[in-house]
Amino acid sequence: MDPLKFSLTCGWAGFLGGVLSGAVMGLLFHREDWLGGYGSRERRMVRLGHISFFGIGLINLFYALSLEPLEVPAAAADAGAFALLVALVTMPSICFLCAWRKPFRHLFFVPVLATVAGIGVILFARP
């Protein structure tokens, strides 16, 4: 696997997920009572899931662009790219699940640890 191309693709896929989830939300946001109203936990979690696509996608892009200049070893680069893919998939998924059922909040450690692992590769993996 080429971690640079993989992470660039994941980053752009995250942006696509953000646009598509935003489009779905855009169909319903005008309803005052949608998901319990603007300040409800459910609506906040859906908005957080939407924006997390962009945030984790951006981290993936910066990760890809940092690999070569920082001379990250191949094995570490692969591991970090996979960790950030896990973050990209699980963060919005858990946000949306939390909007549905509150107990899913206990799973937030998964995307957080995956993001920390990916960023850790950039900060600490040196030849």
N, C-alpha and C positions, 0 to 999 in steps of 0.2 A: 504494500500500500504506500502511496505517496502522501505523506501527512499534509504537505502543503496544499495539494489539489483537493484532498479530502476535506480539510478544514475550510478552504475557500467555498467548496460546494455546500458544506454544512451551514456556513454563515449565510450564504444566499438563500438556502432553503429556509433558514430561520426567518429571514426577511419576508419570504413568500408566506410562511405561516402567519406572520404578524399582519400582513395585508389581508389575507383570507379571513382570519379571525376577526379583524377589524371590520371587514365588509359584512360579516354575519351580525356583529354587534350593531353596526350602523343601520341595519334594517329594523332594529328594535329599540334603540336608545331613546327615541323620542317619546316612548311610553313612560309616563311618570312612575308607574308602578312596576315596571319591568324589573324582575329579580328583587323585588322588595323596595324599590326606590333607589335614588342616587347614592345615598349613604349606607346602604345595607351591606353586610358582610359578603353576601353572595355576589352583588354587583362589583364590589371592590376586588374580589378574587378573580372574577372574569376579566376585569380591566388589567389586573396584574399579570394574568396568564397571557393576555394579548401583548402587553408591552415586553414581557420576558422573552418572547420570540425575537424581538428586535435586540434586546440587551445581550442575550446569550449568543445570538447570531453575530453581533458586533465583536464580542469576545473571540468567537471562532475566526473571524476575519483578521483581527489583530494577532491572534495566535499564529495563523498561517504566515503572515507577513513578518513575524518575528523569528521564525525558525532559522532561516539562513543567516541573517545578520548576527544573531546570538550564538550561532554554531551549535545548536542543540543536537545531541547525538540521536541517531536514527531510532533506536529502541525507545528512548525516552519520548521522542517526537510522536511516535506511533501511539504510545500509551496516553500521552496528553491529548492527542486528537480524539482518541476513543472516549476519554473521560469527558471532553467537552461535547461530544455527541450525546452522551448519556445526559448531561446537563440540559442540552437543547431539547431533548425529548421529554425529560421528566419534569422540568420546572413548569412549563405551561400545562402539562397534563395534570400535575398535582394541584396547581392553582384551580383548574377547571373542576377537578374532583372535589376540592374543598368548597367550591361554590355549591356543589351538589350535596355533599355530606361533610360536616365539620370535622369528624375524626380523621379524615385524610391528612389533616395538618401535621400529624405525627410523622409523615413521610418526607417532610421538607429537608431532612438531613441528607437524603439521597442526592438531589441536585446541588445542594450546597457543597457537599464533600466532593462531588464530581467536578464542580467548578474550581474548587480549591486545588484539586489534583492537577487539573489542566494548567492553571496559573502557576502552580508550584513547579511544573516542568520548565516553564519559561524562566522563572526566577532562580531555580537551583540546579538544573541539569546543565552541567558544563563539561566540555571534553577534558 
